[in-house]
Amino acid sequence: IVCNVIIEEARKLIKTTSGSVMLLNKETGMLEIVSAFGQATRTNVVLKPGEGIAGSVFTSGRGEIVNNVSSDPRFVAGANPVSSLICAPLKTRTSVIGVVNFSQDEPIDYTAEDLQLLATLASQAAQAIENAVLHESQLKDAVARNEIEKGRKMQKDFLPGEILQPTGWELAALFKPAREVAGDFYDTFMLPSGGVGLVIADVCDKGVGSALFMALFRS
């Protein structure tokens, strides 16, 4: 949503026929288009940092105007024709997270004022994007913690609430998993013969997978 907003606002101020917002995918290390308009919607250009004009702007952190794209050896051609290009980095307080590209399919002379406008919008958008990503990350962490807590409670419910205390015996148990949940299990019970049954089980490895296997084995 934030990326769409920056594109719509910039289009009101800068002449353009196509444009896109590219963000760095931290998993792949590539710049990928996340929002686009015009003929840029027909292409799926993916760039390495430093590759192409957009990749160069990402690496340097400085916006650029290229009014004769065909003469720039860095340009990586996509499906849409590009004659003039203006590109600004999406910079937060600590890093560059992507770039904004605006282009014209016919020759046009972009100005320093155009670049300043785009850079200002890009700076504001970058902070909003960073906040949105942080919020999403915190939300995922909260969901993960909630799931782990459910797993911990489930495992606790599998363990006996009270330890058997037969005459002449003193039994005690301590459960302290290495992680939030584990594959350990214990129980006590009386045998039909009158003897005392003790069970101590430990699934290999640690964590959620072991806890699930323990639950299956117990059942």
C-alpha positions in Angstrom: 0.0 0.0 0.0 2.8 2.4 0.9 4.5 1.7 -2.4 1.3 2.5 -4.3 0.9 5.8 -2.5 4.4 7.0 -3.3 3.8 6.2 -7.0 0.5 8.0 -7.1 1.8 11.1 -5.4 4.9 11.3 -7.5 2.9 10.9 -10.7 1.1 14.1 -9.8 4.3 16.1 -9.8 6.6 14.4 -12.3 5.9 13.6 -16.0 6.2 9.9 -16.5 4.7 7.1 -18.6 6.0 4.2 -16.5 7.4 3.6 -13.0 8.1 1.1 -10.4 9.2 0.6 -6.8 11.9 -2.0 -6.2 12.7 -3.4 -2.8 15.6 -5.5 -1.7 14.5 -9.1 -1.0 16.8 -10.0 2.0 16.3 -13.7 1.3 17.5 -13.6 -2.3 19.6 -10.5 -2.1 17.9 -9.2 -5.2 16.0 -6.0 -6.1 12.5 -6.9 -7.0 9.5 -4.9 -8.3 6.8 -4.7 -5.7 4.6 -1.9 -7.3 4.4 -0.6 -10.8 2.3 1.4 -13.3 2.3 1.9 -17.1 4.3 -0.5 -19.2 6.5 -1.3 -16.2 3.7 -3.7 -15.1 4.6 -5.9 -18.1 8.1 -6.5 -17.0 9.5 -8.5 -14.1 13.1 -7.2 -14.0 15.1 -8.5 -11.1 18.5 -6.8 -10.4 21.5 -7.5 -8.2 22.6 -4.5 -6.1 25.0 -2.6 -8.4 23.4 -4.0 -11.6 21.7 -1.6 -14.0 21.0 2.0 -13.3 18.6 1.1 -10.5 21.1 -1.2 -8.9 23.8 1.4 -9.1 21.5 4.0 -7.4 20.7 1.4 -4.7 24.4 0.8 -4.0 25.5 4.4 -4.0 22.4 5.8 -2.2 22.3 8.8 -4.6 19.6 9.5 -7.0 20.3 9.9 -10.7 18.9 11.4 -13.9 19.6 9.7 -17.2 18.0 11.6 -20.1 19.5 9.4 -22.8 19.1 5.9 -21.4 20.3 4.2 -24.6 23.8 5.8 -24.2 24.2 4.5 -20.6 26.0 1.1 -20.6 24.5 0.2 -17.2 21.0 0.1 -18.5 19.3 -3.3 -18.4 16.5 -3.3 -21.0 13.1 -4.7 -20.0 9.9 -5.3 -22.0 9.0 -1.6 -22.0 10.8 1.1 -24.1 12.6 3.7 -22.0 14.1 6.9 -23.3 14.6 9.0 -20.2 14.9 7.8 -16.6 14.9 9.3 -13.1 15.8 7.1 -10.1 15.9 7.8 -6.4 16.9 5.5 -3.5 14.5 4.5 -0.7 16.7 5.4 2.3 16.0 4.9 5.9 18.1 6.3 8.8 20.4 3.3 8.6 20.3 1.8 5.1 18.9 1.8 1.6 16.0 -0.6 1.2 15.1 -0.1 -2.4 14.7 2.4 -5.3 11.9 4.3 -7.2 12.2 4.4 -11.0 10.2 6.9 -13.2 10.7 6.8 -16.9 9.4 8.2 -20.2 9.1 6.2 -23.4 9.7 9.5 -25.4 12.7 11.8 -24.9 12.3 14.3 -22.0 14.8 16.3 -20.0 14.3 15.5 -16.3 15.6 18.2 -14.1 17.3 18.4 -10.7 14.0 19.7 -9.3 12.3 16.5 -10.5 14.9 14.4 -8.8 14.6 16.4 -5.6 10.8 15.9 -5.5 11.2 12.2 -6.1 13.9 11.9 -3.5 11.8 13.7 -0.9 8.9 11.4 -1.5 11.1 8.3 -1.5 12.7 9.3 1.8 9.3 9.6 3.4 8.1 6.4 1.9 11.2 4.5 3.0 10.5 5.3 6.6 6.9 4.2 6.2 7.9 0.9 4.5 10.5 0.2 7.3 7.8 0.8 9.9 5.4 -1.5 8.1 8.0 -4.2 7.8 8.9 -3.9 11.4 5.2 -4.1 12.4 4.8 -7.2 10.3 7.9 -8.8 11.8 6.7 -8.1 15.3 3.3 -9.5 14.5 4.9 -12.7 13.2 7.0 -12.9 16.3 3.9 -12.5 18.5 2.1 -15.3 16.6 5.2 -17.5 16.9 5.4 -16.9 20.6 1.7 -17.7 21.0 2.1 -21.0 19.1 5.1 -21.9 21.2 3.2 -21.1 24.4 0.4 -23.4 23.1 2.9 -26.1 22.5 4.4 -25.7 26.0 0.9 -25.9 27.6 0.1 -29.0 25.5 3.3 -30.7 26.6 2.6 -29.8 30.2 -0.9 -31.3 29.9 0.7 -34.6 28.7 2.8 -34.9 31.8 1.2 -36.3 34.9 -0.3 -33.7 37.3 0.7 -35.7 40.3 3.4 -38.3 40.9 2.4 -41.6 42.3 3.4 -42.1 46.0 3.1 -45.8 46.8 3.8 -47.0 50.4 7.5 -47.4 51.1 8.5 -45.2 48.1 9.3 -41.6 47.6 9.0 -40.5 43.9 9.8 -37.0 42.5 10.2 -35.5 39.0 11.8 -32.4 37.6 11.0 -31.2 34.0 13.4 -28.6 32.6 13.5 -28.5 28.8 16.5 -27.2 27.0 14.2 -25.1 24.7 10.7 -23.8 25.0 9.3 -27.3 24.3 11.0 -30.6 24.1 10.5 -34.3 23.5 10.8 -35.5 27.1 8.1 -37.5 28.9 7.7 -39.3 32.2 4.9 -41.0 34.1 4.3 -43.3 37.1 1.6 -46.0 37.6 0.8 -49.1 39.5 1.2 -52.4 37.7 -1.5 -55.2 37.9 0.9 -57.2 40.0 1.2 -54.5 42.6 4.5 -53.3 41.4 5.4 -49.7 40.6 5.8 -48.7 36.9 8.2 -45.9 36.0 8.4 -44.4 32.5 11.2 -42.0 31.4 11.3 -41.2 27.7 13.4 -38.8 25.6 12.9 -38.2 21.9 16.1 -37.5 20.0 16.8 -33.8 19.2 15.0 -30.9 20.8 12.3 -28.4 20.0 8.8 -28.5 18.5 9.4 -31.5 16.2 10.5 -33.7 19.1 7.5 -32.5 21.2 5.1 -33.4 18.5 6.7 -36.9 18.1 6.5 -37.3 21.9 2.8 -36.5 21.8 2.2 -39.0 19.0 4.2 -41.7 20.8 2.4 -41.2 24.1 -1.0 -41.3 22.4 
